[in-house]
Amino acid sequence: MPAKRGDVESAVRDDIGELGDLIGLEPSLAAAAYRLAQAIDADEDARQLPALTKELRSTLQALMDGRVEEDDDEFGDMASPE
């Protein structure tokens, strides 16, 4: 039976799941984020919580930085005269 996921790990898995297919380094970053979330949920040493949280935030930001937002209207600026 798999271990029950904590709140942080569940939220991180949901957030990363919203990204869709992971490419390049993203699978490794996702795995690191899951492990960090597990450590936060374990709450074994409260003194480590700020460092773990900071590292998780950084890892999730690295995942997002690799994504380029798609512009649905690539010709949207053509209507505006220059």
N, C-alpha and C positions, 0 to 999 in steps of 0.2 A: 504494500500500500504506500503511495507517495506521501511525502510529508505535506502537511497543510501549509499553504502559502500564507504569509502574513499580509497585512494591508499594503505595505510599501511595495513588496514584490508583486502583488496583484495589480497595483496601479501602474507600476513600471511595465509589466508585461502587456497590459492593456494599451498603454501609450505607444510602446514599440510596435505592437500589433497594428496600430493605426497607420504606421509607415508603409505597410505592404511588404513587398519583397525587399530583402536586405541584400546589398551588393558591396563589393570591395571589402573594406575593413569593417563594415557595419555589423556583420555577424559576431565578430570578436568584441566589438564595443557593446553589443547587446548582451553577450555572455558576461562581460565584466559588470554591466549594469545590473543584471539579475543577481550576480554574486554579492555585489555591494548592497542591494536591496535586502537580500537574505541576511546579511550581517547586521543591517539596521534593525530588521524585524527581530533578530535573535536577542538584541538588547543585552548582550553579555557584559559589556563594559561601557557604561554611560559616558565615561570620559572620552571614548572614541567616537561617539555619535556626531559631534560637529565635523570631524575630519572625514568620516564616512559619508555624511550628507553632502559635504563640499565636493568630494570626489565623485559621488553619484551625479550631482548637478553638472559637473564638468564633463562627465562621460555622456550624459544625455545631450548636453549642448554640442559635443563633438559629433554625435549622431545627426543632430539637426543641421549643423553647419555644412554637412556633406550633401544636404538636400537643396535643390534649387526650386524656388517657388515657380510654378507654371503660371504664365499670364494667359488667361482665357481669351483675352481680346488683344491679339498681337498687333492689330491695326488701330487700336483705340485712339492713338494720338494723331491719326491722320485727319480726323475731323476738325482738329484745332488748327486754325491758320497760324503761321509763324510770323 
